[in-house]
Amino acid sequence: RVDVLLFTEIGYIRIELNARYQEYLHVRNLAYHCDNYAHYTLRGEEYKENIKIIQINFTYGMGYDTQEEVKVYEIQNEKGEKYVDNFLLYEFNMDRMKEFWYSKEEKKIEEYKYLIMLDLGLEELEKIAKKDKMVKKYMEEIEKLNESPEFHIYMTEEEDRRKCFNTEVSLAKKEGSRQTALNVATNLLKMGINTVEQIASVTCLSIEEIENLKKKVEI
C-alpha cells in the first residue's frame, strides 16, 4: 500500500493504492477515510465544512468490463440530500486505466495519463514525457510528498496485516468451500506473514497443498 497525504487549497486529500481487490476492501478504506475526516475536523475551535476531506483510492483487481473507470461516493440520503458537503471518496479502477493504454484510446489516455503512467515502464514513460513536460515535475513532487513527516498514521503496518489475516480467516470459515480456502491460502502466502502450518490450520488444507501453492506463488 502506498499512501500520500496532500494539503491543497480545496482541502486535505489522502491517496491510497490498493494492489488487490478484496471483499473487505471498502470497509477497510472507509475506516481510513473516517479517521482522516475526524482528525482534521477536530482541528480548530469550530465545526466547518469549508475544507473538503477527500479520499482517493487507486484500486487494482476490479475488472475491465463491468466497472466504470471512476466512482464518487458521498454521504447522502435517498433524496440525494447531503449529510455534509466536505466528505468525498473517489475510487479509480486501475484495470480500466491499463486497458485505455493498451487499446490506444487517445481521449482516455489524455484524460487519465497521470494515472496510466503508474503502470508504465521507463520506455513508455519517456513517450509520455516527450508530449508532457509536467511528467518530470509530477515525479519530483511525488518523491517530496513520500518523504514528508506530515503524514498522519492511522495504524501500524503490523496492525493492518493482522486485520487482513483475521478477515481472511473469517471469510474462509464463512464460505467453507475448497476453492475459497485455496484463494485465502494463496493470499496469505503472498502477504508472507504466516507459516505454512498456520495457513494450513485456518484453511483446513493439508501442509502438502500449502507447500504446492507456495511454489506457484514464488514462481
Disulfide bonds with the S-S distance in Angstrom:
none
